[in-house]
Amino acid sequence: MTGFAARPPLGSPTVAAWPSQGPRPSLTDAYAACTAIGVASGSNFVHLFRLLPTERRRGLEALYAFCRLVDDTADARAGGEGATELDAWRRELTRVFDGVPTHPVGVALADTVRRFDVSREHLSDIVAGVAMDLEQRRYDTFDELRGYCHRVAAAVGLAALPILGCRSAPGRSYAERLGVGLQLTNILRDLAEDAERGRIYLPREDLQRFGYGERDLTTHVANEAFAALMAFECERAAQLFREARVGIVPADRRALAPAEGMRLVYQRLLARIRRRPEAVFGPRLRVTRVEKVACLLAAWARSAWRGSS
């Protein structure tokens, strides 16, 4: 599950199947398709785009739509169909950089790549991360899990940086830490749902350390071991958010305001998990729309105030 396209609840409709052969869509239609995918997803990220200038907003919508549809190959396909569709997206990514995309999202992404010089490496990493979801369902160590988080989340942030107008080394470090923190928060929120899909992302070394078994997780056991495990993982995510925040340099504050808005949203989500870890076994934990708007406005206000000081 890519961090930028954190999966919708089970049963949500998949948006935009691979198109049949026909004329390549216009750029206007391609970007409109990306906007529709974002709106249909209900993702936290979509709210971030609305305060941006048009070109940057459209670029992020194209990147989001790419992540959303690539992620769907792992989450919404059975048997070998996911691998087949992911291979199709690998080929489309090659066409994006060759300037001959065929999918509406690919058309918009090619324009975004050209306008903002988005790295092929980061987009390829995103595809590689989704491939891990198709092939790997357990992680032995946090270092191993962090590699997965880099591909499905940090790589998304790194691809987004030039669209946001940030190309600094501190900005890249920020994106890496924030991305891993966001993905770890997603993992904690979706523990039960992922276990239902047969995936357990929490490292085996952590489960063993706290004496909490995979069967405990799949049967929703909320005992002292679970509480200790969740406290440990929540602190790990919180530390990543702290490191991201303190690493922002003044020159990047305005550009990173949308990302900071997302950090504030996810910190609220993490705080809910931390207060009631057993709640991850119930209905999906959410941050309300009002809270999201407050977080986004706070991030923009902080960037404007500190950017002028």
N, C-alpha and C positions, 0 to 999 in steps of 0.2 A: 504494500500500500504506500504510494508516494505521499510524502508529507504535505506537498502542495495540493494534493488531491485526495486528502484523507477520505476513506471510503464512506459512502452513504450507508444508512442502516440496511440490514438484510431485507430483501424484497423491493428495494428502490429500483425504478426502471433504469435500464442502461440507455444512455443517450447517444445517438448517432452511430449507426452501424456503418461498416465499410461501404462506400458508395459503389453503385454499378458503373460500368464503363459509360463514358459520356464526355462531353466537353468540359474542360477545366473550369471551375467556378471563377467568377470575377473576384477581385480582391475585396470589394464591398460585401459580396455574399459570403466570402470566406470568413471575414471578421464577424459578420452577423451570426454565422454558425457558432463561432467561438463564444460570443456573448451569450447565445442561447444555452450552450452547454454549461456555462458558469451559473446562469440564473437557475437552471433546472437542478443543479447540484445542491444548492442551499449552503454552500461552503462558507466558512468564516472568511476565507481569503477574498471572496468576491467583493465583500464590503470595502476592502482596502483600495480597490481600484477606482472607486467613484470620485475620489478627490484629486486624482492625478490628471495631468494634461492628456489630451486625446491620444496622441501617439504612444505615450507610455502606457496609458490604460489599455489600449488595444494590444500592445505588445505583451503585457502581462496576461490579458485574456487569452491570447494565442498560446502562450506558454502553459497556462492553466489547462486549457482544453486538451493540449497534447498530453499533459500528465494525467488528466482525467481518463482519457480514452486508452492510453497505454496501461494505466492501472486497472481498468476494467477487464483487460485480457486475463489478469490473474484472479480477479474477484468474481467475475460474472460468466465465466466460461467453464464447461466441464470437460474432463478427459484431455485429449490432445488438442482441442480447439484453441485453448489459451496460447499454447506454444506456436501454433500456426498463425494466429492473429498477431502475436508479438513479432514473429518473423516478418510479417507484412509491414509492421511499423518500423522495423529495422531497415527494410528496403525503402520505405517512404522517407526515413530520415536521411538516407543516402541521396534520394532524389531532392530533398529539401536543400542540401548543400550543393547539389549539382544544378539547382535552379529549375528543376522540372517536377515539382510535386504534383500529385494527383488528387489527394484527399483535401476537402475544404480546409481542415485544420492545418494540413501540411502547407497549403498555399499561404495561409496567414502566417504560419511559423516561418516560412522561407522569407517573407517580407520583413518579419521581425528580426530574424537573424542578420539580414542584410543591413537593416537600419541601425541596429545596435551592436553588431559584431559579437553575437552570442557564440560562445565556444561550443564546438561540436563535442568536445570531450565531456562536458557536463550533461548534454542531452543524451549522449551514449551511456553515461553512467546511470541516468534515470531508467533507461530501458534495461540495463544490466541488473538494476535493483529489483525491477518487476520480475525479471527472469529468476531471481533468487526466490521470490514468492512461489513461483511455479515448481521449483526444484528442491527447496530447502524448507523444512517445517520446524526445525529445532536449531538452537544456537548453544554452543558449549560455554563460551566465555563472553564477557562484555566487549572485549576487543573485537571479537567476531561479529557481535551484534552492532557494534559501532560502525564497522565497515558497511553493513547493510544500511544503517541509518544514513551514512554519508551518501550512498547511492540514491536512496529514495527520498531524501529530505534535504540534506546539505547541498547536494548537487543542484537541486531545484533553486535554492537560494543563490548559489553561485551563478546559475544561468540568469537569474532575475537581476543581479547586481547592475550589469550595464544598462538594462532597461530602466532601472531606477535612477541611473546616473552616477553610480558609484563604481570606481575601478581601483580603489586603493588596496594595499596589502592588509591594513587593519579591517577594512570592509570584508575582505575574503575570510579572515579569521572569525569575524562576527558571524558571517553566514554559516560557517562550519559549526560553530558552537550552538547557535540558535537552531539550526536545522536538526541537529541531533537531539536537542532538548525538546523541540516540538514533536519529533517522532517518538521519543520515549514517552511523552505525555499521551500521545495517541495510543501507544501500546498499552499503557496502564488503563486508560479509559475503556479500551476494547478487549480487555483480557478474556471475558466470557465469550464474546462474539467470535473472537479469533479461535478460541479453543473449540467452539462449535464447528468452525471451518477446518479443524484439525491442525491449527498452527499455534505453537506456544513460543512466543518471542523472548520471554524472560530467560536469561542465560541459565543453563543447568547448574553452573557453579553457584549462582545466587539461590536457586531453589534448594540445593543441597546444603548451603551454608545456614539457611534458616529452617531446615527440616520440613519444607513444604513440598509435597509431591505433586506430580502432574495429575494424578487422580483426584487429589484434593482440589485442584483448580477446576477440573472438568465437572466436579460435583459441587462446586461453589462452597467449599468449606472456608468459613471466615473465623479462624481461630487465632491464637496468639502468634503462631508462626506466620500466618498470613499478614497480620498487622505489622509485625516486625519487618517482613519482606517488603511490604508496600511503603513503610516509612523510609526504608533504605533507598528504594528506587525513586521515591518522590524527592528525596534530598539530592540524589544524583541529578535529576532533571532540574531542580531548583538551582543547583550549583552551575549547571551549564547556562541557564538563563542569566545568572549573576555575572558570569564570565563574559557573556556576550554583551551585556549592558555596559560594563565598565570598560570594555575594549573599544567603544565608539569614540572616534576622534572628532573634534569640532567640525572639521570640513565635511564630514559625512552625515551630520545629524539630519539635515533636511532630506537628503536622498533616502536615508534609512527610516524615515518617519513611518511609512506603511509597515515595514517589518517590525518596528517597535510597537505599533498598534497590535500586531499579531502576537508579539511577545506578551503584552499586557493581557490580551484575551486568554492566552493559554496559561498564563500564571494564575488567572482566576479559576480556570478549569482544574489546574493542578492543585490549587488550594482546596477545592471541593473534594477531590480524591483524597487528599491528605487528611482532611477532617473526618471523612466517612469512607474509608477504603472499601468496606463491604458493599457500598453503593454501586460499584462496578459490576456487581452481579444482578443488578436490577435494570430498570429502563436507562437508556443511554444518558449519561450526564451531559448537560448542556450549559452554555453561557447564554443568557437571554439577549435578544436583539438590542434592548436598551443598554445593557452592559457593554455589548460590542461597540455600539456607537460611542459610548462614554470613553472606552479605551482608545478608540481611533482618534477622537477629538483631543484626548489628553496627550497622545503621542504627537499629533500635529502641533498642539500648543507648546509642548516642551521643546520641540525642534525649532519652532519659530523664535521662542524666547532665548534659548541657549545659542541658537545660530546667530542672533543679533548681538550677543554679549561679547 
